[in-house]
């Protein structure tokens, strides 16, 4: 598992290869992180840290406004496998970004509520 600031531009990315991921159908994760107001990870009600990321659907190329993907919660404990929870599936990146920008969630539970309200488009 790794995270990094992309070229100092303020975008933080989180990634983990398939062999380090549990609960995501044998897939790895690699996406742009959403950041809470007070740090870089969201904390759940048990006090555990989670990354919340947007991961583009692999192999699908579209105009920026039409990029689709999933909003994922990824556990941030360094000595374990990364556990993944899908918070929103097959949503537009622009809609997910707008929802997280508008609501500024702080906890993982808040982030899950925001993700549940992202419009699903056909």
DSSP file (Angstrom, degrees, kcal/mol; ACC not computed):
  #  RESIDUE AA STRUCTURE BP1 BP2  ACC     N-H-->O    O-->H-N    N-H-->O    O-->H-N    TCO  KAPPA ALPHA  PHI   PSI    X-CA   Y-CA   Z-CA
    1    1 A X              0   0    0      0, 0.0     2,-0.3     0, 0.0    15,-0.2   0.000 360.0 360.0 360.0 141.1    0.0    0.0    0.0
    2    2 A X  E     -A   15   0A   0     13,-2.8    13,-2.8     2,-0.0     2,-0.3  -0.989 360.0-165.7-150.8 158.0    1.2    3.5   -0.8
    3    3 A X  E     +A   14   0A   0     -2,-0.3     2,-0.3    11,-0.2    11,-0.2  -0.985  14.4 171.7-141.1 152.3    0.1    7.0   -1.0
    4    4 A X  E     -A   13   0A   0      9,-2.0     9,-2.9    -2,-0.3     2,-0.5  -0.992  36.9-111.3-159.5 154.3    1.7   10.0   -2.5
    5    5 A X  E     -A   12   0A   0     -2,-0.3     2,-0.8     7,-0.2     3,-0.5  -0.784  42.8-121.6 -85.5 123.9    1.2   13.7   -3.5
    6    6 A X  S >  S-     0   0    0      5,-3.5     3,-2.9    -2,-0.5     5,-0.5  -0.581  76.2 -37.9 -77.0 108.9    1.1   13.9   -7.3
    7    7 A X  T 3  S-     0   0    0     -2,-0.8    -1,-0.3     1,-0.3    -3,-0.0   0.739 104.4 -71.5  50.7  29.6    3.9   16.3   -8.3
    8    8 A X  T 3  S+     0   0    0     -3,-0.5    -1,-0.3     3,-0.2    -2,-0.1   0.639 104.9 127.2  66.3  11.8    3.2   18.6   -5.4
    9    9 A X  S <  S-     0   0    0     -3,-2.9    -2,-0.1     2,-0.2    -1,-0.1   0.460  82.9-107.3 -83.7  -0.2   -0.1   19.5   -7.1
   10   10 A X  S    S+     0   0    0      1,-0.3     2,-0.5    -4,-0.1    -3,-0.1   0.275  82.0 122.6  94.6 -13.4   -2.2   18.7   -4.1
   11   11 A X        -     0   0    0     -5,-0.5    -5,-3.5    21,-0.0     2,-0.5  -0.749  47.6-157.1 -85.1 125.9   -3.8   15.6   -5.5
   12   12 A X  E     -A    5   0A   0     -2,-0.5    21,-3.4    21,-0.4     2,-0.4  -0.875   5.9-161.0-103.3 133.7   -3.1   12.6   -3.2
   13   13 A X  E     -AB   4  32A   0     -9,-2.9    -9,-2.0    -2,-0.5     2,-0.4  -0.894   3.9-159.7-115.2 145.7   -3.2    9.1   -4.7
   14   14 A X  E     +AB   3  31A   0     17,-2.5    17,-2.5    -2,-0.4     2,-0.3  -0.979  16.8 172.9-122.8 136.2   -3.6    5.8   -2.9
   15   15 A X  E     +AB   2  30A   0    -13,-2.8   -13,-2.8    -2,-0.4     2,-0.3  -0.996  14.7 173.1-145.4 148.4   -2.6    2.5   -4.4
   16   16 A X  E     - B   0  29A   0     13,-2.6    13,-2.6    -2,-0.3     5,-0.0  -0.934  31.5-122.4-151.4 131.7   -2.3   -1.2   -3.3
   17   17 A X    >   -     0   0    0     -2,-0.3     3,-2.4    11,-0.2     4,-0.2  -0.316  35.8-100.9 -71.7 159.7   -1.6   -4.1   -5.6
   18   18 A X  G >  S+     0   0    0      1,-0.3     3,-1.6     2,-0.2     6,-0.1   0.816 120.2  60.0 -51.1 -37.1   -4.0   -7.1   -5.8
   19   19 A X  G 3  S+     0   0    0      1,-0.3    -1,-0.3     7,-0.0     9,-0.0   0.637 106.6  47.8 -70.9 -11.0   -1.9   -9.3   -3.5
   20   20 A X  G <  S+     0   0    0     -3,-2.4    62,-3.5    61,-0.1     2,-0.4   0.288  99.6  86.1-106.4   8.4   -2.3   -6.7   -0.8
   21   21 A X  E <   -h   82   0B   0     -3,-1.6     2,-0.4    60,-0.2    62,-0.2  -0.911  51.9-171.1-118.1 136.8   -6.1   -6.2   -1.1
   22   22 A X  E     +h   83   0B   0     60,-3.0    62,-1.7    -2,-0.4    -3,-0.0  -0.963  68.4  23.4-120.6 141.7   -8.9   -8.2    0.4
   23   23 A X  S    S+     0   0    0     -2,-0.4    -1,-0.1    60,-0.2    60,-0.1   0.705  91.8  95.9  84.9  20.9  -12.6   -7.9   -0.4
   24   24 A X  S >  S-     0   0    0     -3,-0.2     3,-1.7     3,-0.1    61,-0.1  -0.116 101.5 -95.4-136.8  40.1  -12.3   -6.4   -3.9
   25   25 A X  T 3  S-     0   0    0      1,-0.3     3,-0.1    -7,-0.0    -3,-0.1   0.831  81.9 -56.3  54.7  40.7  -12.6   -9.5   -6.2
   26   26 A X  T 3  S+     0   0    0      1,-0.2    -1,-0.3    -5,-0.1     2,-0.2   0.613 106.6 129.4  72.7  11.4   -8.9  -10.0   -6.6
   27   27 A X    <   -     0   0    0     -3,-1.7    -1,-0.2    -9,-0.1     2,-0.1  -0.658  52.5-131.9 -98.4 154.3   -8.3   -6.5   -7.9
   28   28 A X        -     0   0    0     -2,-0.2     2,-0.4    -3,-0.1   -11,-0.2  -0.384  21.7-124.2 -87.6 176.4   -5.9   -3.8   -6.7
   29   29 A X  E     +B   16   0A   0    -13,-2.6   -13,-2.6    -2,-0.1     2,-0.2  -0.959  32.4 160.7-125.8 146.6   -6.8   -0.2   -6.0
   30   30 A X  E     +B   15   0A   0     -2,-0.4    26,-0.3   -15,-0.3     2,-0.3  -0.734  26.1 126.2-163.2 108.5   -5.3    3.0   -7.4
   31   31 A X  E     -B   14   0A   0    -17,-2.5   -17,-2.5    -2,-0.2     2,-0.4  -0.970  58.8 -78.3-159.9 173.3   -7.2    6.2   -7.2
   32   32 A X  E     -BC  13  54A   0     22,-1.6    22,-2.6    -2,-0.3   -19,-0.2  -0.657  50.5-129.0 -81.0 129.9   -7.4    9.8   -6.3
   33   33 A X  E     - C   0  53A   0    -21,-3.4     2,-0.4    -2,-0.4   -21,-0.4  -0.554   5.1-141.5 -85.0 142.0   -8.0   10.3   -2.5
   34   34 A X  E     - C   0  52A   0     18,-3.5    18,-0.6    -2,-0.2     2,-0.4  -0.836  25.2-144.9 -92.1 140.7  -10.7   12.5   -1.0
   35   35 A X        -     0   0    0     -2,-0.4     5,-0.1    16,-0.1     6,-0.1  -0.896   3.9-130.9-114.0 135.5   -9.4   14.3    2.1
   36   36 A X    >   -     0   0    0     -2,-0.4     3,-1.1    70,-0.1    70,-0.2  -0.321  35.3-103.4 -71.9 166.7  -11.3   15.1    5.2
   37   37 A X  T 3  S+     0   0    0     68,-0.5    -1,-0.1     1,-0.3    69,-0.1   0.822 116.4  43.1 -59.4 -32.0  -11.0   18.6    6.6
   38   38 A X  T 3  S-     0   0    0      3,-0.1     2,-0.3    68,-0.1    -1,-0.3  -0.115 123.3 -28.9-113.5  36.3   -8.5   17.7    9.3
   39   39 A X  S <  S-     0   0    0     -3,-1.1     3,-0.1     1,-0.1     0, 0.0  -0.999  75.1 -69.7 158.4-153.3   -6.0   15.3    7.7
   40   40 A X  S    S+     0   0    0     -2,-0.3     2,-0.3    -5,-0.1    -1,-0.1   0.526 102.6  50.5-119.3 -10.5   -5.5   12.7    5.0
   41   41 A X  S    S-     0   0    0     10,-0.1     2,-0.4    -3,-0.1    10,-0.2  -0.929  74.3-124.9-127.3 155.3   -7.6    9.8    6.2
   42   42 A X  E     -D   50   0A   0      8,-3.3     8,-2.8    -2,-0.3     2,-0.4  -0.784  23.8-143.4 -93.4 139.5  -11.1    9.4    7.4
   43   43 A X  E     -De  49 107A   0     63,-0.6    65,-1.6    -2,-0.4    66,-0.4  -0.884  11.3-142.5-106.3 134.2  -11.6    7.8   10.9
   44   44 A X    >   -     0   0    0      4,-2.6     3,-2.1    -2,-0.4     6,-0.0  -0.280  36.8 -89.9 -86.9 179.4  -14.5    5.4   11.5
   45   45 A X  T 3  S+     0   0    0      1,-0.3    -1,-0.1     2,-0.1    -2,-0.0   0.701 128.0  55.5 -65.2 -19.0  -16.5    5.2   14.8
   46   46 A X  T 3  S-     0   0    0      2,-0.1    -1,-0.3     0, 0.0    -3,-0.0   0.473 121.1-107.7 -88.6  -3.1  -14.0    2.5   16.1
   47   47 A X  S <  S+     0   0    0     -3,-2.1     2,-0.3     1,-0.3    -2,-0.1   0.557  72.4 141.7  89.5   9.1  -11.1    4.9   15.6
   48   48 A X        -     0   0    0      1,-0.0    -4,-2.6    29,-0.0    -1,-0.3  -0.661  49.7-122.1 -87.7 140.3   -9.7    3.0   12.6
   49   49 A X  E     -D   43   0A   0     -2,-0.3    27,-2.1    -6,-0.2     2,-0.3  -0.577  30.6-178.6 -84.3 142.9   -8.2    5.1    9.6
   50   50 A X  E     -DF  42  75A   0     -8,-2.8    -8,-3.3    25,-0.2     2,-0.4  -0.997  22.5-138.1-138.8 140.6   -9.5    4.7    6.1
   51   51 A X  E     - F   0  74A   0     23,-3.3    23,-3.0    -2,-0.3     2,-0.5  -0.771  15.7-155.2 -86.5 143.2   -8.7    6.2    2.7
   52   52 A X  E     +CF  34  73A   0    -18,-0.6   -18,-3.5    -2,-0.4     2,-0.3  -0.991  25.6 170.4-119.6 121.3  -11.6    7.2    0.6
   53   53 A X  E     -CF  33  72A   0     19,-2.6    19,-2.6    -2,-0.5     2,-0.6  -0.861  37.1-129.3-130.5 159.3  -10.7    7.2   -3.1
   54   54 A X  E     -CF  32  71A   0    -22,-2.6   -22,-1.6    -2,-0.3     2,-0.6  -0.965  27.3-168.4-105.3 121.2  -12.2    7.5   -6.6
   55   55 A X  E     - F   0  70A   0     15,-2.8    15,-2.4    -2,-0.6   -24,-0.2  -0.951  18.0-130.5-113.7 120.2  -11.0    4.7   -8.8
   56   56 A X  E     - F   0  69A   0     -2,-0.6     2,-0.3   -26,-0.3    13,-0.3  -0.310  32.7 -97.1 -64.6 147.9  -11.8    4.9  -12.5
   57   57 A X    >   -     0   0    0     11,-2.7     3,-1.3     1,-0.1    11,-0.1  -0.526  50.7-113.3 -63.9 124.6  -13.3    2.0  -14.2
   58   58 A X  T 3  S+     0   0    0     -2,-0.3    -1,-0.1     1,-0.2     3,-0.1  -0.319  90.4  11.0 -67.2 142.8  -10.3    0.2  -15.8
   59   59 A X  T 3  S+     0   0    0      1,-0.2     2,-0.6    -3,-0.0    -1,-0.2   0.510  96.2 114.1  76.2   5.2  -10.0    0.0  -19.6
   60   60 A X    <   -     0   0    0     -3,-1.3     2,-0.5     8,-0.1    -1,-0.2  -0.942  46.7-165.5-113.4 121.0  -12.8    2.6  -20.3
   61   61 A X        +     0   0    0     -2,-0.6     2,-0.3    -3,-0.1    -3,-0.0  -0.897  20.4 150.7-109.1 132.3  -11.7    5.9  -21.9
   62   62 A X        -     0   0    0     -2,-0.5     5,-0.1     6,-0.0    -2,-0.0  -0.949  51.5 -75.3-149.4 165.3  -14.1    8.8  -21.9
   63   63 A X    >   -     0   0    0     -2,-0.3     3,-2.5     1,-0.1     4,-0.5  -0.322  56.9-102.7 -58.6 152.1  -14.1   12.6  -21.9
   64   64 A X  G >  S+     0   0    0      1,-0.3     3,-1.0     2,-0.2    30,-0.3   0.845 123.0  53.4 -48.7 -41.4  -13.2   14.0  -18.4
   65   65 A X  G 3  S+     0   0    0      1,-0.2    -1,-0.3    28,-0.1    29,-0.2   0.639 112.0  45.8 -72.4 -12.3  -16.9   14.8  -17.7
   66   66 A X  G <  S+     0   0    0     -3,-2.5     2,-0.2    26,-0.1    -1,-0.2   0.301  76.2 129.6-113.8   8.3  -17.9   11.2  -18.5
   67   67 A X    <   -     0   0    0     -3,-1.0    26,-3.3    -4,-0.5    27,-0.3  -0.486  40.9-163.1 -67.1 128.0  -15.3    9.2  -16.6
   68   68 A X  E     + G   0  92A   0     24,-0.2   -11,-2.7    -2,-0.2     2,-0.3  -0.758  24.1 124.0-111.7 158.2  -17.0    6.6  -14.5
   69   69 A X  E     -FG  56  91A   0     22,-2.0    22,-2.9   -13,-0.3     2,-0.3  -0.959  49.2 -71.3 179.6-161.2  -15.7    4.6  -11.5
   70   70 A X  E     -F   55   0A   0    -15,-2.4   -15,-2.8    -2,-0.3     2,-0.6  -0.893  24.2-133.6-121.6 147.0  -16.2    3.6   -7.9
   71   71 A X  E     -FG  54  88A   0     17,-2.8    16,-2.8    -2,-0.3    17,-1.5  -0.912  37.1-171.4 -96.2 120.8  -15.9    5.4   -4.6
   72   72 A X  E     -FG  53  86A   0    -19,-2.6   -19,-2.6    -2,-0.6     2,-0.5  -0.891  25.0-146.7-119.6 142.9  -13.9    3.0   -2.3
   73   73 A X  E     -FG  52  85A   0     12,-3.0    12,-2.5    -2,-0.4     2,-0.5  -0.948  23.4-170.3-102.0 128.0  -13.1    3.0    1.3
   74   74 A X  E     -FG  51  84A   0    -23,-3.0   -23,-3.3    -2,-0.5    10,-0.2  -0.979  24.0-117.9-124.7 124.0   -9.7    1.4    1.9
   75   75 A X  E     -F   50   0A   0      8,-2.4   -25,-0.2    -2,-0.5     5,-0.0  -0.239  16.9-152.9 -60.3 148.9   -8.3    0.5    5.3
   76   76 A X        +     0   0    0    -27,-2.1     2,-0.6     6,-0.1   -26,-0.1  -0.006  48.6 127.3-116.9  27.7   -5.1    2.3    6.2
   77   77 A X    >   -     0   0    0      4,-0.2     3,-1.3   -28,-0.2    -2,-0.0  -0.791  48.1-153.1 -88.4 119.5   -3.5   -0.1    8.6
   78   78 A X  T 3  S+     0   0    0     -2,-0.6    -1,-0.1     1,-0.3     4,-0.1   0.697  86.3  53.1 -71.4 -22.0    0.1   -0.7    7.3
   79   79 A X  T 3  S+     0   0    0      2,-0.1     2,-0.3     0, 0.0    -1,-0.3   0.278 106.2  58.2 -99.1  13.5    0.7   -4.2    8.7
   80   80 A X  S <  S-     0   0    0     -3,-1.3     2,-0.1     1,-0.1     3,-0.0  -0.810  94.7 -80.8-130.3 170.9   -2.5   -5.8    7.3
   81   81 A X        -     0   0    0     -2,-0.3     2,-0.7     1,-0.1   -60,-0.2  -0.382  53.8-103.5 -64.0 153.1   -4.1   -6.4    4.0
   82   82 A X  E     -h   21   0B   0    -62,-3.5   -60,-3.0    -6,-0.1     2,-0.4  -0.737  35.5-150.8 -80.8 118.3   -6.0   -3.4    2.6
   83   83 A X  E     -h   22   0B   0     -2,-0.7    -8,-2.4   -62,-0.2     2,-0.4  -0.779  11.5-153.0 -92.5 135.5   -9.7   -4.1    3.1
   84   84 A X  E     -G   74   0A   0    -62,-1.7     2,-0.4    -2,-0.4   -10,-0.2  -0.904  14.9-174.4-116.7 135.5  -12.0   -2.4    0.6
   85   85 A X  E     -G   73   0A   0    -12,-2.5   -12,-3.0    -2,-0.4     2,-0.7  -0.997  24.3-134.1-122.2 129.8  -15.6   -1.3    0.9
   86   86 A X  E     +G   72   0A   0     -2,-0.4   -14,-0.2   -14,-0.2     3,-0.2  -0.754  25.4 176.1 -84.2 117.4  -17.5    0.0   -2.1
   87   87 A X  E    S+     0   0A   0    -16,-2.8     2,-0.3    -2,-0.7   -15,-0.2   0.773  72.8   4.7 -91.9 -30.3  -19.3    3.1   -1.1
   88   88 A X  E    S-G   71   0A   0    -17,-1.5   -17,-2.8    29,-0.1     2,-0.4  -0.942  72.0-151.8-154.5 132.4  -20.7    4.0   -4.5
   89   89 A X  E     -     0   0A   0     -2,-0.3   -19,-0.2   -19,-0.2   -17,-0.0  -0.868  68.1  -1.2-112.8 141.4  -20.4    2.0   -7.8
   90   90 A X  E    S+     0   0A   0     -2,-0.4    31,-0.4     1,-0.2     2,-0.3   0.915  85.5 148.2  53.5  55.9  -20.4    3.2  -11.4
   91   91 A X  E     -G   69   0A   0    -22,-2.9   -22,-2.0    -3,-0.2     2,-0.2  -0.797  53.8 -95.2-114.5 159.7  -20.7    6.9  -10.7
   92   92 A X  E  >  -G   68   0A   0     27,-0.5     4,-2.3    -2,-0.3   -24,-0.2  -0.541  25.8-134.9 -73.4 138.0  -19.4    9.9  -12.7
   93   93 A X  H  > S+     0   0    0    -26,-3.3     4,-2.9    -2,-0.2     5,-0.2   0.903 105.9  53.4 -59.1 -42.9  -16.1   11.2  -11.4
   94   94 A X  H  > S+     0   0    0    -27,-0.3     4,-2.1   -30,-0.3    -1,-0.2   0.877 109.5  48.5 -63.1 -36.4  -17.4   14.8  -11.7
   95   95 A X  H  > S+     0   0    0      2,-0.2     4,-2.3     1,-0.2    -1,-0.2   0.904 112.4  48.0 -69.1 -40.9  -20.5   14.0   -9.6
   96   96 A X  H  X S+     0   0    0     -4,-2.3     4,-2.3     2,-0.2     5,-0.2   0.942 112.6  48.5 -64.2 -47.1  -18.4   12.2   -6.9
   97   97 A X  H  X S+     0   0    0     -4,-2.9     4,-2.3     1,-0.2     5,-0.2   0.920 111.9  49.7 -58.4 -44.3  -15.9   15.2   -6.7
   98   98 A X  H  X S+     0   0    0     -4,-2.1     4,-2.5    -5,-0.2    -1,-0.2   0.903 110.0  50.8 -62.5 -41.9  -18.8   17.6   -6.5
   99   99 A X  H  X S+     0   0    0     -4,-2.3     4,-2.3     1,-0.2     5,-0.2   0.919 113.6  43.7 -63.4 -44.4  -20.5   15.7   -3.7
  100  100 A X  H  X S+     0   0    0     -4,-2.3     4,-1.6     1,-0.2     5,-0.2   0.842 114.8  49.7 -72.0 -32.3  -17.3   15.5   -1.6
  101  101 A X  H  < S+     0   0    0     -4,-2.3    -2,-0.2    -5,-0.2    -1,-0.2   0.906 114.6  44.8 -69.3 -41.5  -16.4   19.1   -2.2
  102  102 A X  H  < S+     0   0    0     -4,-2.5    -2,-0.2    -5,-0.2    -3,-0.2   0.911 122.8  32.9 -70.2 -44.1  -19.9   20.3   -1.3
  103  103 A X  H  < S-     0   0    0     -4,-2.3    -2,-0.2    -5,-0.2    -1,-0.2   0.686  81.7-156.8 -93.5 -19.0  -20.4   18.2    1.9
  104  104 A X     <  -     0   0    0     -4,-1.6   -67,-0.2    -5,-0.2    -3,-0.1   0.905  18.6-153.1  42.9  63.6  -16.8   18.0    3.2
  105  105 A X        -     0   0    0     -5,-0.2   -68,-0.5     1,-0.1    -1,-0.1  -0.263  17.7-169.2 -65.4 154.4  -17.2   14.8    5.3
  106  106 A X        +     0   0    0    -70,-0.2   -63,-0.6   -69,-0.1     2,-0.2   0.768  65.2  43.7-110.1 -45.8  -15.0   14.3    8.3
  107  107 A X  B  > S-e   43   0A   0    -65,-0.2     4,-2.3     1,-0.1   -63,-0.2  -0.524  85.2-110.5-100.4 167.7  -15.6   10.6    9.4
  108  108 A X  H  > S+     0   0    0    -65,-1.6     4,-2.4     1,-0.2     5,-0.2   0.895 120.9  54.0 -62.0 -39.4  -15.8    7.4    7.4
  109  109 A X  H  > S+     0   0    0    -66,-0.4     4,-1.9     2,-0.2    -1,-0.2   0.899 108.1  49.1 -63.2 -40.2  -19.5    7.2    8.2
  110  110 A X  H  > S+     0   0    0      2,-0.2     4,-2.3     1,-0.2    -1,-0.2   0.915 110.6  51.1 -62.4 -43.0  -20.0   10.8    6.9
  111  111 A X  H  X S+     0   0    0     -4,-2.3     4,-2.6     1,-0.2    -2,-0.2   0.885 108.0  51.9 -63.1 -38.8  -18.1    9.8    3.7
  112  112 A X  H  X S+     0   0    0     -4,-2.4     4,-2.0     2,-0.2    -1,-0.2   0.892 109.3  50.3 -64.4 -39.1  -20.3    6.8    3.2
  113  113 A X  H  X S+     0   0    0     -4,-1.9     4,-0.8     2,-0.2    -2,-0.2   0.912 111.4  48.2 -64.2 -42.8  -23.4    9.0    3.5
  114  114 A X  H >< S+     0   0    0     -4,-2.3     3,-1.0     1,-0.2     4,-0.3   0.940 111.7  49.6 -61.7 -47.2  -22.0   11.4    0.9
  115  115 A X  H >< S+     0   0    0     -4,-2.6     3,-1.3     1,-0.3    -1,-0.2   0.859 104.5  58.7 -62.1 -35.8  -21.2    8.6   -1.4
  116  116 A X  H 3< S+     0   0    0     -4,-2.0    -1,-0.3     1,-0.3    -2,-0.2   0.748 105.1  51.8 -66.2 -22.2  -24.7    7.1   -1.0
  117  117 A X  T << S+     0   0    0     -3,-1.0     2,-0.3    -4,-0.8    -1,-0.3   0.442  78.0 117.0 -94.9  -0.4  -26.1   10.4   -2.3
  118  118 A X  S <  S-     0   0    0     -3,-1.3   -22,-0.1    -4,-0.3   -23,-0.0  -0.530  77.5-105.7 -68.0 130.5  -24.0   10.6   -5.5
  119  119 A X        -     0   0    0     -2,-0.3     2,-0.6   -24,-0.1   -27,-0.5  -0.283  25.5-141.5 -60.5 137.8  -26.4   10.4   -8.5
  120  120 A X        -     0   0    0    -29,-0.1     2,-0.4    -3,-0.1   -29,-0.1  -0.903  23.1-168.4 -98.6 122.9  -26.5    7.2  -10.4
  121  121 A X              0   0    0     -2,-0.6     0, 0.0   -31,-0.4     0, 0.0  -0.863 360.0 360.0-115.5 148.2  -26.8    7.8  -14.1
  122  122 A X              0   0    0     -2,-0.4    -1,-0.1     0, 0.0    -2,-0.0   0.440 360.0 360.0 -91.9 360.0  -27.5    5.3  -16.8
